[in-house]
């Protein structure tokens, strides 16, 4: 599912994982909530093919970040 510059995946009732950033900004601000669901995870493909990203701002709602999330 897509929401703005993010591909998301529902992980439970009222929670989502951001599976991929598909925008073109060099600074990415991950929202704490998308479409009424709390963002709790960052997936392994988050920055795949996004080599322009230099800064990432994560909300306090994020509980888990996949170790491969920031590989480009």
C-alpha positions as CSV (number, residue, x, y, z in Angstrom):
1,X,0.0,0.0,0.0
2,X,1.3,3.5,-0.8
3,X,0.8,6.7,1.3
4,X,2.6,9.8,0.1
5,X,6.3,9.1,-0.2
6,X,6.1,5.8,1.6
7,X,5.1,2.2,0.9
8,X,3.5,0.8,4.1
9,X,2.4,-2.6,5.4
10,X,-0.1,-3.1,8.2
11,X,1.5,-5.0,11.1
12,X,-1.4,-5.2,13.4
13,X,-4.5,-3.4,14.5
14,X,-3.7,0.3,14.3
15,X,0.0,-0.2,13.5
16,X,2.1,-0.1,10.3
17,X,5.6,-0.7,9.0
18,X,7.1,1.7,6.6
19,X,8.6,-0.8,4.1
20,X,10.1,1.7,1.6
21,X,10.7,5.4,1.1
22,X,10.0,6.3,-2.5
23,X,10.4,10.1,-2.4
24,X,13.4,12.2,-3.6
25,X,14.2,14.4,-0.7
26,X,17.6,14.3,1.0
27,X,16.1,14.6,4.4
28,X,13.3,12.2,5.3
29,X,11.0,12.8,8.2
30,X,9.1,9.6,9.1
31,X,5.7,10.4,10.5
32,X,4.5,8.9,13.8
33,X,1.2,8.1,12.2
34,X,0.0,7.3,8.7
35,X,-3.7,7.1,7.8
36,X,-4.6,6.8,11.5
37,X,-2.2,4.0,12.2
38,X,0.9,4.3,14.4
39,X,4.2,3.8,12.6
40,X,6.1,1.2,14.7
41,X,8.6,-0.4,12.3
42,X,11.0,0.4,9.5
43,X,11.4,-2.4,7.0
44,X,14.5,-3.9,5.3
45,X,14.0,-2.1,2.0
46,X,13.4,1.4,3.5
47,X,16.1,3.1,1.5
48,X,16.5,0.7,-1.5
49,X,17.4,2.8,-4.5
50,X,17.2,6.1,-2.5
51,X,20.9,7.1,-2.5
52,X,20.1,10.8,-2.2
53,X,18.9,10.5,1.4
54,X,21.4,12.1,3.9
55,X,19.3,12.6,7.0
56,X,16.5,10.5,8.5
57,X,14.3,11.7,11.4
58,X,12.4,9.0,13.2
59,X,9.4,9.5,15.5
60,X,9.4,8.0,19.0
61,X,6.6,5.6,18.0
62,X,9.2,3.5,16.0
63,X,9.9,0.4,18.1
64,X,12.0,-1.6,15.6
65,X,14.3,-0.9,12.7
66,X,15.4,-3.7,10.4
67,X,19.2,-3.9,10.3
68,X,19.1,-3.7,6.5
69,X,16.8,-0.7,6.4
70,X,19.4,1.9,5.6
71,X,21.3,-0.1,2.9
72,X,21.0,1.6,-0.5
